[in-house]
Amino acid sequence: MTGIFGLVTGIVFGVLAGPFFRTRAVDRGTPDPPRPDSGALPPGIAEVLSALPSSAVVLDSADRVLRASSAARAFGIVRGEELVITELLALARQVRRDGVIRETDIEVAVRKFGPDATSFAVRVAPLGGTGLVLVLAEDQTEHRRVEAVRRDFVANISHELKTPVGALSLLAETVQDASDDPEAVRRFTDRMQTEASRLTAVIQDLITLSRIQGAEPMAEPTRVDLGAVVEEALDAVRMPADAKGIELVGSGAEGVTVLGDEGLLGTALRNLVANAVAYSPKNTRVAVSVGVSRTSVDISVADQGIGIPQQDLERIFERFYRVDAARSRATGGTGLGLAIVKHIMTHHRGEVNVWSKEGSGSTFTLRLPRPESRGAEASRNTDRQEAAQ
């Protein structure tokens, strides 16, 4: 904000001072040019302000708005010829009186943009003794939202790592105290192995998420056989599925290929199938089916499990979000699986959708562009580039 403000005010001062220095250079014997009228905007200022991405307002000596950017009006900072934010108006008057640049943060309730207030970082400065005051307001809402997400992530990962590490520490002390009881030692070491596996799973999911998050879509994807991907995903969960009497079924994947990263697509499908098995009751069915349309290839994972409440459907792809935290930890879930799935699909220019109803199960669908569609799109882009040259 400081760098942008310095650049802007420098340009504005340059515009204001330009006519003065040009006049002095032409004829040093003429009197100084008159100061700009405080009720008029000097030439060139309007063009500078119109190019700013932030909200910009110029006030005259009577607190009347001489110029306001479209952003300032859209956010409700300016209405007509009035600066309607009382706090900003008071700040502008102080700056006009003493010529000292001031900064502050404000919250503006903007009804048209939703129920939450918009956060602004504000700087107010005088404009070269003209009686004019420049107000710059930079929207900080997205920045603060990202900061809040980062803080939540740090808090969540600290909790997720602290839980198994703390359990391992306590179990190690217990094993030491029970060193003369082989049965107790065996029981506690089994628990230690469980907690160590949970810790390993969290770390591995974090590594996977870090690797794919924010990555650009693949420039040179390879052709992936979905039959092999589906079979590998089903094999990975066959033992826990058999333990619960869950039938695993795969269909429609033979001979179907997509363009992408086979390892990442396998990770996404394994996560969905593992979730389906973990959240399904005994003696039910989990089905993986592949369907091909004109523009896409859909991989669906359907279960007959407990389902997801409607209010949770929009949040299930958030990192560490759990519909039922106790059940998730009991099944060994890290809370990162669906976040990983979402980022993998973004990486492949695809999407993941979910249908669910409590008590009736869930269906997650991975939708990928067909190789022919992607090739046609690339061909059209090439044609457009060649025509533009």
Order of alpha helices (4+ residues) and beta strands (2+ residues): alpha-alpha-beta-beta-alpha-beta-beta-alpha-beta-beta-beta-alpha-alpha-beta-alpha-alpha-beta-beta-alpha-beta-beta-alpha-alpha-beta-beta-alpha
